Amino acid sequence: MATSEELAEMGISKEEKDKLVAEVMRYMLFKTHQTSGCPIKREELTGIVTKNYRQRALPTLVIKEARDRLAATFGYEMRELQRSRAPSTRSGRPSQQPSSVDAKSYVLISQLDPEVYSKYVEDKEAAPLTGFSFTVISLVHLAGGKISEEDLWHQLKRLGLHETDENHPVLGNNKQALELLVQQRYLLKEKLAGPEGHVMMYELAERALDETISGKIKDDISQVCMHFF
């Protein structure tokens, strides 16, 4: 937390700084809910601060305090995401297409005990989408971390999910449900050049590679294997 001297050097009062911190916190909470957990770009948060203030060090200070208060007050980790590499082609060369996901962004990750989260926070109506997400991520994991769009839908069809279904009783538009996983940064979607033309590939992205999620997937897959074998 910034000291009175640091704030004085920036020419801003503690009350003004606290108001900015609260605005960033509200934005993170409401935008996360509004976009179903899609990452929020740092430039959006910076814009809240620079709208009325021009001090260069202020956005970093405000965002840091917002992260600390979200953890202390709501039990959320405001985790920073940054793409570790640019999308590549089959030849290994970086794609020349600009990507809007290369900039830093943030997601909220609950640090509450799973039982407490399930009882007081978890949206039960979102459970089917959570199950779909877990299934897709598991399929990509079992494929070695990368799978073609054709093969992924082939596996999903075996579970009764068809690419052309726009009125699934639970998921709604199945293709949009899959695209949401890309927007949430669980999957990376790339068009690669192959011998028979371009192929769309899905690869595990940052959030799916997080130890918490990848560890749970490995444990659950192991349990399924033990059940059958």
C-alpha positions, -999 to 999 in steps of 0.1 A, spaced: 0 0 0 13 34 -10 25 57 18 13 93 23 47 105 10 44 85 -22 8 98 -28 20 134 -21 47 130 -47 20 119 -72 -2 148 -62 -31 126 -53 -49 122 -20 -56 89 -2 -93 93 -8 -88 98 -45 -65 67 -47 -90 46 -27 -118 56 -50 -98 45 -81 -89 12 -64 -126 6 -57 -135 14 -94 -110 -11 -107 -123 -37 -83 -159 -32 -94 -149 -33 -130 -131 -66 -126 -160 -82 -107 -188 -70 -130 -169 -75 -163 -159 -110 -153 -195 -118 -146 -207 -101 -178 -182 -119 -201 -184 -153 -184 -148 -151 -171 -130 -139 -202 -97 -121 -195 -98 -84 -189 -71 -64 -206 -47 -43 -185 -53 -13 -208 -90 -13 -198 -80 -10 -161 -54 16 -169 -80 36 -187 -101 38 -155 -71 56 -138 -59 77 -167 -94 90 -175 -89 118 -150 -52 114 -139 -20 116 -158 6 104 -132 25 76 -150 31 55 -119 -5 57 -107 -21 29 -128 5 3 -116 -1 14 -79 -39 13 -82 -40 -21 -100 -16 -36 -74 -38 -24 -45 -69 -36 -63 -53 -71 -66 -45 -71 -29 -80 -60 -18 -98 -85 -41 -78 -113 -24 -83 -100 11 -120 -90 7 -135 -115 -18 -110 -144 -18 -101 -138 -55 -67 -140 -70 -64 -114 -98 -41 -135 -119 -21 -119 -148 -21 -137 -181 4 -131 -209 7 -152 -240 40 -170 -238 44 -173 -275 29 -159 -307 7 -182 -328 28 -202 -352 25 -219 -385 31 -255 -393 66 -245 -404 73 -230 -369 74 -195 -381 55 -169 -361 22 -158 -376 22 -124 -391 -14 -118 -381 -18 -94 -352 -32 -109 -321 -52 -89 -295 -43 -115 -268 -6 -107 -266 -11 -78 -242 -13 -84 -205 -47 -93 -191 -63 -105 -159 -87 -132 -147 -103 -138 -113 -95 -171 -97 -113 -181 -65 -90 -190 -36 -118 -201 -14 -121 -236 0 -139 -257 -27 -167 -266 -4 -173 -230 6 -171 -219 -30 -196 -245 -41 -220 -237 -13 -220 -199 -14 -205 -187 -47 -207 -212 -75 -234 -206 -101 -253 -239 -103 -269 -229 -136 -234 -227 -152 -226 -263 -142 -233 -278 -176 -210 -253 -193 -183 -261 -167 -188 -298 -175 -185 -291 -213 -153 -271 -206 -138 -299 -186 -147 -325 -212 -131 -305 -241 -99 -297 -222 -96 -333 -212 -100 -344 -248 -73 -320 -259 -51 -331 -231 -55 -368 -240 -46 -359 -276 -12 -346 -264 -22 -310 -259 -32 -303 -295 -60 -316 -317 -75 -307 -350 -110 -292 -351 -122 -322 -371 -109 -347 -346 -123 -327 -317 -158 -326 -331 -155 -363 -340 -150 -371 -303 -177 -346 -291 -202 -362 -315 -196 -395 -297 -209 -377 -266 -240 -364 -285 -226 -329 -292 -228 -319 -329 -210 -290 -345 -241 -279 -364 -264 -278 -334 -274 -242 -326 -302 -251 -302 -287 -276 -277 -310 -277 -247 -282 -269 -223 -253 -253 -242 -273 -234 -269 -250 -230 -299 -224 -257 -296 -198 -239 -318 -202 -207 -297 -197 -228 -265 -164 -240 -279 -154 -205 -291 -160 -192 -255 -132 -215 -243 -109 -197 -267 -120 -163 -255 -115 -175 -219 -80 -186 -228 -84 -222 -220 -78 -230 -257 -56 -215 -284 -71 -217 -319 -48 -216 -349 -51 -222 -386 -20 -242 -398 -9 -249 -433 -8 -286 -441 -2 -308 -472 -39 -309 -479 -46 -273 -472 -52 -253 -440 -62 -271 -409 -78 -256 -378 -61 -267 -346 -70 -264 -309 -42 -263 -283 -42 -260 -245 -37 -224 -235 -25 -207 -203 -55 -213 -181 -58 -250 -191 -21 -254 -184 -24 -240 -149 -13 -266 -123 -47 -264 -105 -67 -273 -136 -41 -296 -153 -36 -315 -120 -73 -321 -115 -77 -333 -151 -49 -358 -147 -63 -371 -114 -98 -375 -129 -85 -392 -160 -65 -416 -138 -97 -424 -118 -116 -432 -150 -88 -454 -162 -87 -473 -129 -124 -478 -131 -123 -495 -165 -90 -513 -162 
